[in-house]
Amino acid sequence: MLPQLGREGQMRLLRSHVLIIGVGGLGSPVALYLAAAGVGHLSIVDDDVVDFSNLQRQVLHYTSDVHRPKVLSAQDKIKAINPDVEVTAHRVRFCAENASSLLEGCDVVVDCTDNFSSKFAINDICVAAKIPLVHGAINEFAGNVMTIVPGSATLRDLFVPPEANAPAADQYGVLGAVAGIVGSIQATEVLKLLSGIGELLTDRVLTVDALTMAFSTFEIKAN
C-alpha cells in the first residue's frame, strides 16, 4: 500500500539476503522488523547464550530461552513471526577467518554487536568486500546509526582510538528501550537500502539522546 515501495519493492525484499551480526539488544528489533517486512533470507551470527541479564533489552529472547544459544532462540522467534523467511543460524563469532563464507550472497550486513573491536573488524571487512553495512551502537541512554556503502564515510571516519578500547555493553548499563529505538532505525535503513527508496544515512551519523529525546544528524567526510 506504500506507493514508494509497491509490489516491486516488496519483491526486492523477498529476494534479499541480510546478514545480522549479533542477535542481542540491537539485533532483536532488527531481526523482528526485517522478518515481518518480508525479507526473504536472514542469516544470524552470534556465539553467545541467553542470560537473565539480557532480557531487559533483548526482546527476541524469553525466560524460557535462558542458557540456549541466542541464534537458536532468535531463529524460533523469526520463524514464528514469518514462517516463509529462510533463516540461517551461525553459532560463531564473526571474524576475518570466517567472514568470506558468512558474507557470501549477502546484500547488506547489519552490525548489532556491542563492542568496538568487533565493530571495526566488521567495518573493515565490509568496506574491503564492497558490501553495504548498517552500523548501530548504544550506550546507557544514547545511541547512533550510520549506513556505509562503497565510497562513503566509514566507521573509521567517525571513531578513532581510544574508542576502540571502550567497554562492551555488559560493562555499563543500557536502557532497554534505547536498543529498540536504535535497532528500529537500523531496520528502517536496511529496508530503504534493499528497496531503493528514501535517503540513507550515508556520509552522516544520526544520534539519539533518550534523556532529552533529542535526535541530531551530523555530516561525516570520507577520509
MDTraj code that builds the backbone (N, CA, C; nanometers):
import mdtraj as md
import numpy as np

residues = "MET LEU PRO GLN LEU GLY ARG GLU GLY GLN MET ARG LEU LEU ARG SER HIS VAL LEU ILE ILE GLY VAL GLY GLY LEU GLY SER PRO VAL ALA LEU TYR LEU ALA ALA ALA GLY VAL GLY HIS LEU SER ILE VAL ASP ASP ASP VAL VAL ASP PHE SER ASN LEU GLN ARG GLN VAL LEU HIS TYR THR SER ASP VAL HIS ARG PRO LYS VAL LEU SER ALA GLN ASP LYS ILE LYS ALA ILE ASN PRO ASP VAL GLU VAL THR ALA HIS ARG VAL ARG PHE CYS ALA GLU ASN ALA SER SER LEU LEU GLU GLY CYS ASP VAL VAL VAL ASP CYS THR ASP ASN PHE SER SER LYS PHE ALA ILE ASN ASP ILE CYS VAL ALA ALA LYS ILE PRO LEU VAL HIS GLY ALA ILE ASN GLU PHE ALA GLY ASN VAL MET THR ILE VAL PRO GLY SER ALA THR LEU ARG ASP LEU PHE VAL PRO PRO GLU ALA ASN ALA PRO ALA ALA ASP GLN TYR GLY VAL LEU GLY ALA VAL ALA GLY ILE VAL GLY SER ILE GLN ALA THR GLU VAL LEU LYS LEU LEU SER GLY ILE GLY GLU LEU LEU THR ASP ARG VAL LEU THR VAL ASP ALA LEU THR MET ALA PHE SER THR PHE GLU ILE LYS ALA ASN".split()
xyz = np.array([
    [0.0808, -0.1217, 0.0000],
    [0.0000, 0.0000, 0.0000],
    [0.0837, 0.1261, 0.0000],
    [0.2139, 0.1145, 0.0285],
    [0.3015, 0.2314, 0.0243],
    [0.3428, 0.2563, -0.1202],
    [0.3049, 0.3699, -0.1782],
    [0.3355, 0.3922, -0.3197],
    [0.4860, 0.3955, -0.3476],
    [0.5664, 0.4402, -0.2501],
    [0.7110, 0.4443, -0.2721],
    [0.7707, 0.3028, -0.2802],
    [0.7036, 0.2081, -0.2159],
    [0.7534, 0.0706, -0.2111],
    [0.6864, -0.0147, -0.3189],
    [0.5560, -0.0287, -0.3095],
    [0.4806, -0.1014, -0.4105],
    [0.5157, -0.2496, -0.4175],
    [0.4572, -0.3166, -0.5152],
    [0.4826, -0.4592, -0.5320],
    [0.6288, -0.4871, -0.5668],
    [0.6870, -0.4049, -0.6536],
    [0.8257, -0.4279, -0.6935],
    [0.9192, -0.4171, -0.5727],
    [0.8968, -0.3160, -0.4889],
    [0.9789, -0.3022, -0.3698],
    [0.9636, -0.4208, -0.2765],
    [0.8398, -0.4694, -0.2615],
    [0.8161, -0.5863, -0.1768],
    [0.8862, -0.7097, -0.2328],
    [0.8877, -0.7234, -0.3638],
    [0.9561, -0.8364, -0.4260],
    [1.1077, -0.8260, -0.4100],
    [1.1594, -0.7029, -0.4108],
    [1.3028, -0.6853, -0.3846],
    [1.3383, -0.7344, -0.2450],
    [1.2531, -0.7037, -0.1486],
    [1.2773, -0.7509, -0.0121],
    [1.2757, -0.9030, -0.0074],
    [1.1799, -0.9631, -0.0767],
    [1.1680, -1.1081, -0.0767],
    [1.2910, -1.1749, -0.1365],
    [1.3539, -1.1095, -0.2339],
    [1.4720, -1.1674, -0.2996],
    [1.6018, -1.1353, -0.2255],
    [1.5944, -1.0618, -0.1155],
    [1.7142, -1.0110, -0.0483],
    [1.7657, -1.1054, 0.0602],
    [1.8955, -1.0932, 0.0861],
    [1.9649, -1.1722, 0.1888],
    [2.0394, -1.0753, 0.2806],
    [2.0027, -1.0743, 0.4074],
    [2.0622, -0.9831, 0.5051],
    [2.1366, -1.0630, 0.6110],
    [2.2575, -1.0195, 0.6416],
    [2.3376, -1.0804, 0.7485],
    [2.3309, -0.9915, 0.8717],
    [2.2776, -1.0451, 0.9810],
    [2.2687, -0.9728, 1.1083],
    [2.3753, -1.0284, 1.2014],
    [2.4692, -0.9434, 1.2404],
    [2.5766, -0.9871, 1.3294],
    [2.5439, -0.9421, 1.4713],
    [2.5059, -1.0377, 1.5548],
    [2.4638, -1.0097, 1.6912],
    [2.3125, -1.0086, 1.7003],
    [2.2560, -1.0996, 1.7802],
    [2.1102, -1.1018, 1.7978],
    [2.0768, -1.0756, 1.9445],
    [2.1308, -0.9627, 1.9940],
    [2.1038, -0.9175, 2.1291],
    [2.0116, -0.7973, 2.1284],
    [2.0526, -0.6910, 2.1971],
    [1.9680, -0.5737, 2.2116],
    [1.9325, -0.5074, 2.0802],
    [2.0299, -0.4862, 1.9931],
    [2.0036, -0.4259, 1.8624],
    [1.9523, -0.5280, 1.7620],
    [2.0091, -0.6453, 1.7640],
    [1.9703, -0.7481, 1.6690],
    [1.8269, -0.7946, 1.6847],
    [1.7723, -0.7826, 1.8064],
    [1.6349, -0.8273, 1.8301],
    [1.5341, -0.7489, 1.7466],
    [1.5266, -0.6145, 1.7586],
    [1.4313, -0.5414, 1.6749],
    [1.4655, -0.5489, 1.5271],
    [1.5940, -0.5524, 1.4939],
    [1.6319, -0.5626, 1.3526],
    [1.5748, -0.6903, 1.2922],
    [1.5980, -0.8026, 1.3586],
    [1.5519, -0.9313, 1.3058],
    [1.3998, -0.9366, 1.2964],
    [1.3311, -0.8895, 1.3993],
    [1.1852, -0.8961, 1.4008],
    [1.1240, -0.8108, 1.2909],
    [1.1730, -0.6882, 1.2742],
    [1.1155, -0.5999, 1.1737],
    [1.1495, -0.6439, 1.0311],
    [1.2697, -0.6966, 1.0099],
    [1.3039, -0.7428, 0.8752],
    [1.2238, -0.8674, 0.8391],
    [1.2048, -0.9561, 0.9366],
    [1.1231, -1.0749, 0.9115],
    [0.9793, -1.0352, 0.8817],
    [0.9245, -0.9450, 0.9623],
    [0.7861, -0.9027, 0.9438],
    [0.7669, -0.8292, 0.8121],
    [0.8713, -0.7605, 0.7651],
    [0.8618, -0.6856, 0.6398],
    [0.8713, -0.7749, 0.5178],
    [0.9134, -0.9009, 0.5360],
    [0.9184, -0.9927, 0.4240],
    [1.0532, -1.0068, 0.3570],
    [1.1634, -0.9753, 0.4289],
    [1.2965, -1.0033, 0.3741],
    [1.3100, -1.1548, 0.3610],
    [1.3495, -1.2018, 0.2442],
    [1.3428, -1.3439, 0.2151],
    [1.4394, -1.4327, 0.2892],
    [1.5609, -1.3829, 0.3176],
    [1.6648, -1.4670, 0.3786],
    [1.7392, -1.3857, 0.4837],
    [1.7364, -1.4321, 0.6056],
    [1.8114, -1.3704, 0.7148],
    [1.9163, -1.4689, 0.7640],
    [2.0422, -1.4254, 0.7640],
    [2.1485, -1.5016, 0.8289],
    [2.1809, -1.4320, 0.9600],
    [2.1884, -1.5082, 1.0683],
    [2.2155, -1.4513, 1.2001],
    [2.3427, -1.5126, 1.2558],
    [2.4259, -1.4269, 1.3138],
    [2.5560, -1.4694, 1.3656],
    [2.5676, -1.4269, 1.5110],
    [2.5918, -1.5225, 1.6001],
    [2.6145, -1.4916, 1.7422],
    [2.6654, -1.6189, 1.8089],
    [2.7704, -1.6076, 1.8894],
    [2.8251, -1.7265, 1.9555],
    [2.7859, -1.7360, 2.1025],
    [2.6966, -1.6460, 2.1475],
    [2.6635, -1.6362, 2.2897],
    [2.5370, -1.7156, 2.3215],
    [2.5118, -1.7321, 2.4532],
    [2.3883, -1.7933, 2.5001],
    [2.3066, -1.6885, 2.5746],
    [2.1771, -1.7118, 2.5872],
    [2.0867, -1.6178, 2.6535],
    [2.1097, -1.6200, 2.8039],
    [2.1184, -1.5010, 2.8628],
    [2.1359, -1.4867, 3.0067],
    [2.0207, -1.4031, 3.0621],
    [1.9868, -1.4240, 3.1893],
    [1.8790, -1.3460, 3.2502],
    [1.9022, -1.1959, 3.2363],
    [2.0290, -1.1528, 3.2451],
    [2.0593, -1.0099, 3.2385],
    [2.0303, -0.9507, 3.1019],
    [2.0147, -1.0356, 2.9997],
    [1.9876, -0.9866, 2.8640],
    [1.8433, -0.9437, 2.8438],
    [1.7523, -0.9954, 2.9262],
    [1.6107, -0.9931, 2.8918],
    [1.5480, -0.8546, 2.8956],
    [1.6111, -0.7575, 2.9633],
    [1.5510, -0.6247, 2.9684],
    [1.5671, -0.5457, 2.8399],
    [1.6489, -0.5958, 2.7470],
    [1.6682, -0.5234, 2.6206],
    [1.6686, -0.6152, 2.4988],
    [1.6866, -0.7446, 2.5181],
    [1.6979, -0.8374, 2.4053],
    [1.5641, -0.9093, 2.3871],
    [1.4713, -0.8410, 2.3206],
    [1.3318, -0.8843, 2.3196],
    [1.3053, -1.0064, 2.2313],
    [1.4055, -1.0553, 2.1598],
    [1.3916, -1.1817, 2.0886],
    [1.3868, -1.2997, 2.1841],
    [1.4392, -1.2824, 2.3049],
    [1.4614, -1.3935, 2.3953],
    [1.3720, -1.3836, 2.5186],
    [1.3229, -1.4998, 2.5635],
    [1.2325, -1.5070, 2.6775],
    [1.3009, -1.5814, 2.7927],
    [1.2364, -1.5801, 2.9092],
    [1.2956, -1.6509, 3.0242],
    [1.3150, -1.7990, 2.9936],
    [1.2285, -1.8555, 2.9132],
    [1.2416, -1.9971, 2.8784],
    [1.3610, -2.0250, 2.7878],
    [1.4214, -1.9181, 2.7332],
    [1.5369, -1.9341, 2.6446],
    [1.6704, -1.9227, 2.7181],
    [1.6674, -1.8896, 2.8468],
    [1.7923, -1.8715, 2.9208],
    [1.8770, -1.9986, 2.9104],
    [2.0053, -1.9781, 2.8801],
    [2.1071, -2.0815, 2.8599],
    [2.1016, -2.1441, 2.7195],
    [2.0034, -2.1062, 2.6371],
    [2.0013, -2.1542, 2.4989],
    [2.0923, -2.0675, 2.4120],
    [2.1479, -2.1218, 2.3050],
    [2.2214, -2.0370, 2.2104],
    [2.1298, -1.9283, 2.1547],
    [2.1803, -1.8069, 2.1477],
    [2.0970, -1.6963, 2.1010],
    [2.0479, -1.7162, 1.9580],
    [2.1309, -1.7752, 1.8728],
    [2.0880, -1.7906, 1.7333],
    [1.9704, -1.8864, 1.7215],
    [1.9642, -1.9886, 1.8083],
    [1.8520, -2.0823, 1.8026],
    [1.7255, -2.0195, 1.8590],
    [1.7403, -1.9435, 1.9674],
    [1.6264, -1.8696, 2.0220],
    [1.5740, -1.7696, 1.9199],
    [1.6656, -1.6971, 1.8559],
    [1.6264, -1.5975, 1.7559],
    [1.5600, -1.6633, 1.6360],
    [1.6128, -1.7744, 1.5929],
    [1.5558, -1.8449, 1.4786],
    [1.4105, -1.8841, 1.5051],
    [1.3816, -1.9305, 1.6259],
    [1.2446, -1.9681, 1.6613],
    [1.1492, -1.8496, 1.6504],
    [1.1928, -1.7330, 1.7016],
    [1.1046, -1.6151, 1.7012],
    [1.0847, -1.5611, 1.5597],
    [1.1903, -1.5640, 1.4794],
    [1.1799, -1.5164, 1.3417],
    [1.0819, -1.6035, 1.2639],
    [1.0953, -1.7348, 1.2788],
    [1.0054, -1.8262, 1.2072],
    [0.8628, -1.8147, 1.2587],
    [0.8460, -1.7800, 1.3868],
    [0.7117, -1.7649, 1.4430],
    [0.6406, -1.6438, 1.3848],
    [0.7157, -1.5366, 1.3591],
    [0.6533, -1.4157, 1.3067],
    [0.6352, -1.4245, 1.1554],
    [0.7215, -1.4997, 1.0860],
    [0.7079, -1.5163, 0.9408],
    [0.7704, -1.6496, 0.9004],
    [0.6889, -1.7555, 0.8926],
    [0.7420, -1.8886, 0.8610],
    [0.8077, -1.8980, 0.7236],
    [0.7789, -1.8031, 0.6345],
    [0.8338, -1.8096, 0.4994],
    [0.9765, -1.7560, 0.4892],
    [1.0262, -1.6923, 0.5951],
    [1.1626, -1.6409, 0.5916],
    [1.2616, -1.7566, 0.6041],
    [1.3594, -1.7581, 0.5155],
    [1.4690, -1.8546, 0.5287],
    [1.5671, -1.8002, 0.6327],
    [1.5947, -1.8781, 0.7358],
    [1.6836, -1.8343, 0.8426],
    [1.8046, -1.9273, 0.8480],
    [1.9229, -1.8697, 0.8379],
    [2.0470, -1.9452, 0.8514],
    [2.1159, -1.9006, 0.9791],
    [2.1312, -1.9927, 1.0730],
    [2.1885, -1.9599, 1.2040],
    [2.3343, -2.0038, 1.2096],
    [2.4209, -1.9111, 1.2484],
    [2.5639, -1.9404, 1.2621],
    [2.6046, -1.9142, 1.4072],
    [2.6308, -2.0197, 1.4832],
    [2.6745, -2.0011, 1.6214],
    [2.8266, -1.9877, 1.6240],
    [2.8735, -1.8746, 1.5741],
    [3.0159, -1.8434, 1.5673],
    [3.0333, -1.6945, 1.5963],
    [3.1557, -1.6555, 1.6171],
    [3.1900, -1.5142, 1.6294],
    [3.2426, -1.4665, 1.4947],
    [3.1857, -1.3599, 1.4412],
    [3.2289, -1.3072, 1.3122],
    [3.3743, -1.2627, 1.3210],
    [3.4579, -1.3084, 1.2290],
    [3.5999, -1.2726, 1.2298],
    [3.6538, -1.2821, 1.0879],
    [3.7771, -1.2419, 1.0713],
    [3.8376, -1.2413, 0.9378],
    [3.8428, -1.3809, 0.8781],
    [3.8596, -1.4816, 0.9632],
    [3.8739, -1.6186, 0.9145],
    [3.7441, -1.6728, 0.8534],
    [3.6287, -1.6353, 0.9094],
    [3.5032, -1.6902, 0.8571],
    [3.4218, -1.5874, 0.7774],
    [3.4743, -1.4664, 0.7648],
    [3.3987, -1.3584, 0.7008],
    [3.3576, -1.3919, 0.5585],
    [3.4472, -1.4491, 0.4817],
    [3.4191, -1.4754, 0.3414],
    [3.2982, -1.5675, 0.3248],
    [3.2926, -1.6744, 0.4033],
    [3.1806, -1.7676, 0.3907],
    [3.0517, -1.7067, 0.4438],
    [3.0591, -1.6274, 0.5522],
    [2.9391, -1.5679, 0.6091],
    [2.8814, -1.4590, 0.5189],
    [2.9673, -1.3872, 0.4479],
    [2.9227, -1.2773, 0.3624],
    [2.8739, -1.3232, 0.2257],
    [2.8983, -1.4477, 0.1903],
    [2.8651, -1.4959, 0.0565],
    [2.7158, -1.4811, 0.0282],
    [2.6839, -1.4099, -0.0773],
    [2.5464, -1.3936, -0.1197],
    [2.4676, -1.2876, -0.0452],
    [2.5299, -1.2181, 0.0503],
    [2.4587, -1.1179, 0.1295],
    [2.4477, -0.9858, 0.0538],
    [2.3333, -0.9220, 0.0671],
    [2.3128, -0.7910, 0.0059],
    [2.3487, -0.6771, 0.0990],
    [2.3371, -0.6988, 0.2285],
    [2.3684, -0.5954, 0.3281],
    [2.3980, -0.6632, 0.4602],
    [2.4868, -0.6018, 0.5373],
    [2.5235, -0.6500, 0.6713],
    [2.4734, -0.5495, 0.7735],
    [2.4216, -0.5996, 0.8850],
    [2.3774, -0.5134, 0.9938],
    [2.4639, -0.5423, 1.1155],
    [2.5368, -0.4416, 1.1621],
    [2.6243, -0.4559, 1.2787],
    [2.5438, -0.4292, 1.4051],
    [2.5154, -0.5357, 1.4786],
    [2.4413, -0.5256, 1.6050],
    [2.5258, -0.5746, 1.7205],
    [2.6577, -0.5635, 1.7072],
    [2.7481, -0.6064, 1.8137],
    [2.7562, -0.4991, 1.9218],
    [2.8246, -0.5343, 2.0317],
    [2.8257, -0.4445, 2.1472],
    [2.9652, -0.4012, 2.1893],
    [3.0649, -0.4128, 2.0989],
    [3.1994, -0.3689, 2.1352],
    [3.2702, -0.3147, 2.0125],
    [3.3620, -0.2220, 2.0354],
    [3.4252, -0.1522, 1.9238],
    [3.5239, -0.2382, 1.8469],
    [3.5876, -0.3343, 1.9114],
    [3.6813, -0.4190, 1.8369],
    [3.6072, -0.4965, 1.7288],
    [3.4892, -0.5497, 1.7621],
    [3.4091, -0.6200, 1.6611],
    [3.3592, -0.5232, 1.5547],
    [3.3160, -0.4036, 1.5966],
    [3.2610, -0.3073, 1.5018],
    [3.3655, -0.2636, 1.3992],
    [3.4885, -0.2394, 1.4434],
    [3.5923, -0.2001, 1.3493],
    [3.6257, -0.3146, 1.2544],
    [3.6283, -0.4379, 1.3067],
    [3.6578, -0.5526, 1.2216],
    [3.5499, -0.5703, 1.1156],
    [3.4231, -0.5602, 1.1557],
    [3.3114, -0.5727, 1.0607],
    [3.3180, -0.4618, 0.9568],
    [3.3429, -0.3389, 1.0028],
    [3.3555, -0.2248, 0.9126],
    [3.4619, -0.2502, 0.8067],
    [3.5807, -0.2894, 0.8502],
    [3.6929, -0.3058, 0.7582],
    [3.6670, -0.4164, 0.6563],
    [3.6066, -0.5264, 0.7029],
    [3.5791, -0.6393, 0.6137],
    [3.4729, -0.6021, 0.5114],
    [3.3670, -0.5353, 0.5546],
    [3.2597, -0.4971, 0.4619],
    [3.3074, -0.3929, 0.3619],
    [3.3879, -0.2979, 0.4074],
    [3.4409, -0.1967, 0.3165],
    [3.5277, -0.2630, 0.2097],
    [3.6136, -0.3564, 0.2507],
    [3.7003, -0.4253, 0.1554],
    [3.6196, -0.5097, 0.0570],
    [3.5095, -0.5691, 0.1052],
    [3.4262, -0.6545, 0.0200],
    [3.3227, -0.5753, -0.0596],
    [3.3158, -0.4433, -0.0337],
    [3.2189, -0.3560, -0.1018],
    [3.0740, -0.4011, -0.0775],
    [3.0456, -0.4413, 0.0463],
    [2.9110, -0.4810, 0.0854],
    [2.8542, -0.3747, 0.1782],
    [2.7358, -0.3216, 0.1511],
    [2.6767, -0.2194, 0.2376],
    [2.6636, -0.2679, 0.3819],
    [2.6832, -0.1742, 0.4745],
    [2.6815, -0.2041, 0.6176],
    [2.5986, -0.0990, 0.6899],
    [2.5085, -0.1451, 0.7765],
    [2.4323, -0.0541, 0.8620],
    [2.4841, -0.0698, 1.0037],
    [2.5482, 0.0359, 1.0536],
    [2.6078, 0.0364, 1.1883],
    [2.5082, 0.0895, 1.2894],
    [2.5114, 0.0316, 1.4087],
    [2.4341, 0.0843, 1.5200],
    [2.5087, 0.0612, 1.6491],
    [2.4919, 0.1522, 1.7445],
    [2.5577, 0.1374, 1.8745],
    [2.4736, 0.2053, 1.9813],
    [2.4780, 0.1509, 2.1026],
    [2.4068, 0.2097, 2.2157],
    [2.4979, 0.2134, 2.3373],
    [2.4703, 0.3086, 2.4255],
    [2.5475, 0.3248, 2.5480],
    [2.4618, 0.4028, 2.6465],
    [2.4189, 0.3354, 2.7541],
    [2.3362, 0.3961, 2.8573],
    [2.2050, 0.4498, 2.7992],
    [2.1920, 0.5813, 2.7807],
    [2.0691, 0.6410, 2.7284],
    [2.0855, 0.6938, 2.5858],
    [2.1967, 0.6596, 2.5214],
    [2.2288, 0.7187, 2.3912],
    [2.2547, 0.6121, 2.2872],
    [2.2493, 0.6528, 2.1601],
    [2.2802, 0.5616, 2.0519],
    [2.3100, 0.6353, 1.9242],
    [2.3629, 0.5640, 1.8255],
    [2.3896, 0.6244, 1.6951],
    [2.3758, 0.5210, 1.5846],
    [2.3466, 0.5698, 1.4650],
    [2.3283, 0.4852, 1.3466],
    [2.3933, 0.5539, 1.2276],
    [2.4579, 0.4747, 1.1426],
    [2.5039, 0.5260, 1.0138],
    [2.5042, 0.4110, 0.9133],
    [2.4901, 0.4444, 0.7867],
    [2.4916, 0.3448, 0.6801],
    [2.6136, 0.3673, 0.5933],
    [2.6839, 0.2592, 0.5657],
    [2.8104, 0.2652, 0.4922],
    [2.7939, 0.1902, 0.3602],
    [2.8180, 0.2575, 0.2508],
    [2.8135, 0.1960, 0.1184],
    [2.9473, 0.2224, 0.0504],
    [2.9800, 0.1491, -0.0564],
    [3.1090, 0.1715, -0.1228],
    [3.1322, 0.3180, -0.1577],
    [3.2441, 0.3729, -0.1101],
    [3.2809, 0.5108, -0.1374],
    [3.2367, 0.6117, -0.0338],
    [3.1491, 0.5717, 0.0594],
    [3.1012, 0.6666, 0.1603],
    [3.1922, 0.6646, 0.2832],
    [3.1660, 0.7557, 0.3770],
    [3.2384, 0.7563, 0.5036],
    [3.2138, 0.6257, 0.5772],
    [3.3147, 0.5819, 0.6532],
    [3.3053, 0.4554, 0.7251],
    [3.3196, 0.4802, 0.8749],
    [3.3164, 0.3719, 0.9501],
    [3.3274, 0.3829, 1.0954],
    [3.4593, 0.4470, 1.1363],
    [3.5627, 0.4282, 1.0567],
    [3.6930, 0.4867, 1.0907],
    [3.6978, 0.6373, 1.0661],
    [3.5996, 0.6905, 0.9942],
    [3.5871, 0.8351, 0.9808],
    [3.5083, 0.8946, 1.0967],
    [3.4406, 0.8084, 1.1737],
    [3.3573, 0.8536, 1.2843],
    [3.4270, 0.8383, 1.4184],
    [3.4918, 0.7240, 1.4398],
    [3.5579, 0.6956, 1.5673],
    [3.7061, 0.6683, 1.5447],
    [3.7863, 0.7121, 1.6387],
    [3.9291, 0.6797, 1.6387],
    [3.9646, 0.6347, 1.7799],
    [4.0761, 0.5611, 1.7980],
    [4.1158, 0.5242, 1.9345],
    [4.1224, 0.6490, 2.0222],
    [4.0850, 0.6407, 2.1521],
    [4.0683, 0.5173, 2.2304],
    [3.9299, 0.4551, 2.2263],
    [3.8407, 0.4985, 2.1354],
    [3.7087, 0.4369, 2.1286],
    [3.7176, 0.2860, 2.1069],
    [3.8236, 0.2426, 2.0381],
    [3.8375, 0.1001, 2.0106],
    [3.8507, 0.0182, 2.1383],
    [3.8930, 0.0824, 2.2473],
    [3.9096, 0.0122, 2.3738],
    [3.7954, 0.0404, 2.4708],
    [3.6857, 0.0971, 2.4209],
    [3.5710, 0.1279, 2.5062],
    [3.5097, -0.0013, 2.5590],
    [3.4458, 0.0044, 2.6759],
    [3.3887, -0.1171, 2.7342],
    [3.2730, -0.1717, 2.6523],
    [3.2495, -0.3034, 2.6641],
    [3.1363, -0.3673, 2.5972],
    [3.0092, -0.3394, 2.6759],
    [2.8949, -0.3740, 2.6162],
    [2.7659, -0.3386, 2.6744],
    [2.7440, -0.4013, 2.8118],
    [2.8044, -0.5181, 2.8364],
    [2.7826, -0.5823, 2.9651],
    [2.8632, -0.5170, 3.0766],
    [2.9400, -0.4118, 3.0442],
    [3.0185, -0.3420, 3.1444],
    [2.9591, -0.2064, 3.1810],
    [2.8445, -0.1717, 3.1231],
    [2.7751, -0.0492, 3.1598],
    [2.6257, -0.0711, 3.1412],
    [2.5456, 0.0132, 3.2007],
    [2.4014, -0.0020, 3.1900],
    [2.3479, 0.0490, 3.0573],
    [2.2408, -0.0107, 3.0123],
    [2.1718, 0.0322, 2.8906],
    [2.0226, 0.0319, 2.9185],
    [1.9555, 0.1430, 2.8902],
    [1.8100, 0.1455, 2.8984],
    [1.7547, 0.0617, 2.7836],
    [1.6795, -0.0432, 2.8160],
    [1.6388, -0.1391, 2.7150],
    [1.5679, -0.0785, 2.5961],
    [1.4815, 0.0202, 2.6213],
    [1.4049, 0.0804, 2.5121],
    [1.4946, 0.1519, 2.4117],
    [1.6127, 0.1969, 2.4551],
    [1.7057, 0.2628, 2.3615],
    [1.7515, 0.1641, 2.2544],
    [1.7718, 0.0387, 2.2937],
    [1.8067, -0.0633, 2.1942],
    [1.6951, -0.0778, 2.0925],
    [1.5702, -0.0676, 2.1380],
    [1.4577, -0.0755, 2.0463],
    [1.4532, 0.0406, 1.9488],
    [1.4829, 0.1609, 1.9981],
    [1.4830, 0.2796, 1.9120],
    [1.5907, 0.2670, 1.8042],
    [1.7138, 0.2386, 1.8479],
    [1.8264, 0.2342, 1.7542],
    [1.8132, 0.1158, 1.6588],
    [1.7726, -0.0006, 1.7107],
    [1.7552, -0.1167, 1.6246],
    [1.6472, -0.0955, 1.5205],
    [1.5402, -0.0265, 1.5584],
    [1.4327, 0.0023, 1.4629],
    [1.4808, 0.0951, 1.3516],
    [1.5660, 0.1903, 1.3875],
    [1.6222, 0.2795, 1.2860],
    [1.7145, 0.2007, 1.1921],
    [1.7933, 0.1103, 1.2477],
    [1.8778, 0.0250, 1.1639],
    [1.7920, -0.0560, 1.0650],
    [1.6842, -0.1150, 1.1153],
    [1.5968, -0.1936, 1.0285],
    [1.5380, -0.1069, 0.9175],
    [1.5022, 0.0165, 0.9503],
    [1.4478, 0.1088, 0.8511],
    [1.5498, 0.1375, 0.7422],
    [1.6756, 0.1588, 0.7813],
    [1.7813, 0.1817, 0.6835],
    [1.7985, 0.0614, 0.5906],
    [1.7929, -0.0589, 0.6474],
    [1.8073, -0.1795, 0.5655],
    [1.6942, -0.1889, 0.4640],
    [1.5708, -0.1654, 0.5082],
    [1.4558, -0.1754, 0.4182],
    [1.4621, -0.0710, 0.3073],
    [1.5079, 0.0506, 0.3406],
    [1.5245, 0.1541, 0.2385],
    [1.6330, 0.1147, 0.1387],
    [1.7430, 0.0641, 0.1911],
    [1.8547, 0.0271, 0.1050],
    [1.8149, -0.0841, 0.0089],
    [1.7481, -0.1875, 0.0599],
    [1.7112, -0.3018, -0.0228],
    [1.6070, -0.2655, -0.1277],
    [1.5147, -0.1782, -0.0923],
    [1.4063, -0.1449, -0.1840],
    [1.4369, -0.0242, -0.2721],
    [1.5489, 0.0459, -0.2425],
    [1.5899, 0.1586, -0.3253],
    [1.5075, 0.2839, -0.3071],
    [1.4556, 0.3054, -0.1866],
    [1.3736, 0.4243, -0.1618],
    [1.4397, 0.5123, -0.0560],
    [1.4026, 0.6392, -0.0549],
    [1.4446, 0.7300, 0.0514],
    [1.5902, 0.7703, 0.0450],
    [1.6312, 0.8408, 0.1477],
    [1.7687, 0.8913, 0.1606],
    [1.8357, 0.8202, 0.2769],
    [1.9457, 0.7548, 0.2497],
    [2.0147, 0.6765, 0.3513],
    [2.1028, 0.7638, 0.4406],
    [2.1392, 0.7094, 0.5550],
    [2.2316, 0.7763, 0.6477],
    [2.3757, 0.7503, 0.6045],
    [2.4069, 0.7857, 0.4805],
    [2.5436, 0.7751, 0.4311],
    [2.6109, 0.9114, 0.4420],
    [2.7394, 0.9103, 0.4773],
    [2.8176, 1.0323, 0.4991],
    [2.7578, 1.1184, 0.6096],
    [2.6827, 1.0566, 0.6988],
    [2.6285, 1.1254, 0.8153],
    [2.5915, 1.0222, 0.9213],
    [2.5873, 1.0674, 1.0447],
    [2.5505, 0.9802, 1.1566],
    [2.4332, 1.0422, 1.2301],
    [2.3356, 0.9595, 1.2645],
    [2.2214, 1.0025, 1.3438],
    [2.2455, 0.9621, 1.4883],
    [2.2300, 1.0568, 1.5797],
    [2.2458, 1.0273, 1.7222],
    [2.1147, 1.0533, 1.7945],
    [2.0933, 0.9777, 1.9008],
    [1.9742, 0.9969, 1.9834],
    [2.0157, 1.0017, 2.1302],
    [1.9608, 1.0971, 2.2029],
    [1.9767, 1.1085, 2.3478],
    [1.8386, 1.0885, 2.4079],
    [1.8157, 0.9712, 2.4667],
    [1.6823, 0.9379, 2.5159],
    [1.6422, 1.0196, 2.6381],
    [1.7395, 1.0716, 2.7128],
    [1.7060, 1.1504, 2.8313],
    [1.6363, 1.2804, 2.7942],
    [1.6778, 1.3393, 2.6831],
    [1.6135, 1.4632, 2.6359],
    [1.5276, 1.4388, 2.5126],
    [1.5298, 1.3136, 2.4624],
    [1.4633, 1.2740, 2.3375],
    [1.5020, 1.3683, 2.2240],
    [1.6319, 1.3919, 2.2137],
    [1.6869, 1.4773, 2.1084],
    [1.7543, 1.3909, 2.0022],
    [1.7172, 1.4121, 1.8771],
    [1.7796, 1.3454, 1.7634],
    [1.8612, 1.4486, 1.6861],
    [1.9838, 1.4124, 1.6505],
    [2.0693, 1.5020, 1.5723],
    [2.1349, 1.4228, 1.4601],
    [2.1638, 1.4910, 1.3501],
    [2.2331, 1.4292, 1.2382],
    [2.3556, 1.5120, 1.2036],
    [2.4715, 1.4469, 1.1941],
    [2.5978, 1.5141, 1.1665],
    [2.6568, 1.4597, 1.0375],
    [2.7071, 1.5491, 0.9543],
    [2.7732, 1.5050, 0.8313],
    [2.9141, 1.4573, 0.8627],
    [2.9585, 1.3539, 0.7879],
    [3.0918, 1.2982, 0.8032],
    [3.1552, 1.2916, 0.6653],
    [3.2818, 1.3276, 0.6558],
    [3.3524, 1.3182, 0.5304],
    [3.4409, 1.1945, 0.5276],
    [3.4388, 1.1245, 0.4146],
    [3.5273, 1.0102, 0.3976],
    [3.6716, 1.0596, 0.3930],
    [3.7570, 0.9944, 0.4715],
    [3.8978, 1.0352, 0.4774],
    [3.9831, 0.9107, 0.5010],
])
top = md.Topology()
chain = top.add_chain()
for i, resn in enumerate(residues, 1):
    res = top.add_residue(resn, chain, resSeq=i)
    for name in ("N", "CA", "C"):
        top.add_atom(name, md.element.get_by_symbol(name[0]), res)
traj = md.Trajectory(xyz[None], top)
